[in-house]
Amino acid sequence: MSTVTTHVLDTSLGRPAAGVPVRLEHLTDGRPAPVAQASTDDDGRVRELGPDDLRPGTYRVIFDTAAYFARFGQRTFYPEVAVSFLIDRADGHYHVPLVLSPFAYSTYRGS
């Protein structure tokens, strides 16, 4: 299993957000280095976002919400959502969910 996974729920539609472009970056000295990219599946999930052996450090998941909402002709206040988090164990699993609407979002440490 990938070290990092995600799940996006669109609360404005009351369903998983399929087709959201997502990328994972490793931040070194404040500079991003690309690790992986994917899009959410029909259930709004990315089950494999990067390798299953990421080293400890600061990472960022970036959700391209503008591309997602544009498919529905919907304006959004947040064209992207960037969630930074710490990986403190190389053998850990880090689930970074996003609850989304065109004008708000929320995230939390998932399981």
N, C-alpha and C positions, 0 to 999 in steps of 0.2 A: 504494500500500500504506500502511496505517496506520503511524504511527510506533511504536505499541505493540501487541504481540500477546502472547498467552499460550496455554499448553497445560497441562491438568491431567490427571495420571495418578493413578488410585486403586490403590495397591499392595495394599490389602486384597482387592480384587476382581480384580486383575491386568488392568485394562483402562482405557481413557480414561474420565474422569469427565464424563459428559454432563449438561447442565442445571445447572451450577454458576453461580449469579448472581455477576457480577463487575462492579466499578465502578472507574473511574479518577478520581483526584483530583490536583489540583495544589496543592502546599503553599506558601503564601505567608505569611511571618512566622509559621510554625507552624500556620496555619489552613488547613483543607482547603477547596478550591473544586471542586465537581463538574465533570468534563470529559466523561465518557461512562459508559454502562453497557451490559451485554450478558449473555448466558448462553453457556456453552460448548456447542458443537454435538455431534453424535454421536461425533465423533473427539476430544472433549475440548478443542477449540480455540476461541479467539476470534481470528479473522483480522483483524477491523477493530474496534479499541478506541480510538475517538477519531479525530481528524483526522490527516492525514499531514504536518502542519506545526506540531507543538508547539514552543513556544519552550523554550530551555534552562531548567533549574530542577529542583527536587525534586518528584517525583511519587510516588504511592502506588497500588498495585493492591490492592483488598480483595476477597477471596474469601469468599462467604457459605457456609461449610462446614456450618453448622447446618442450613440449608435443604436442602442436598444430602443429607446423611446422614439427615435426618428422612424423606425419601422412602422410605428403606429400613428405617425403624424402628430406626435405629442411633444409639446415643449417641455423642457426640464430646466430647473434652476441649477442643478448640479450636473454638468456635462461629464464629470468623472468623479468617482469616489476612490480615494486612496486610504487604505487602512494599513498603518505600520504596526508591527508586532515583533516580539522577541522570541527567537527559538533558543531555548536554554539547554536542550538535550538533543543530541544528534539522533537518538533512537526514539524520540517522541513523535506524537501525531498532533498536528495543529489544524483545527477546523475553524475557518473564518467566515461565518455566515453574514449575509447582508439582507436586511429588510428594507425595501425600497418603494418609494412612490416618486412622482415627478418633482415634488417639492420638499421631500424629507427622506432621511435614511437613518438606520440604526444598525449597530453591529454588536457582537458579543463574542466571548470565547466559547465555541461550541465543543461538542464531544464527538 
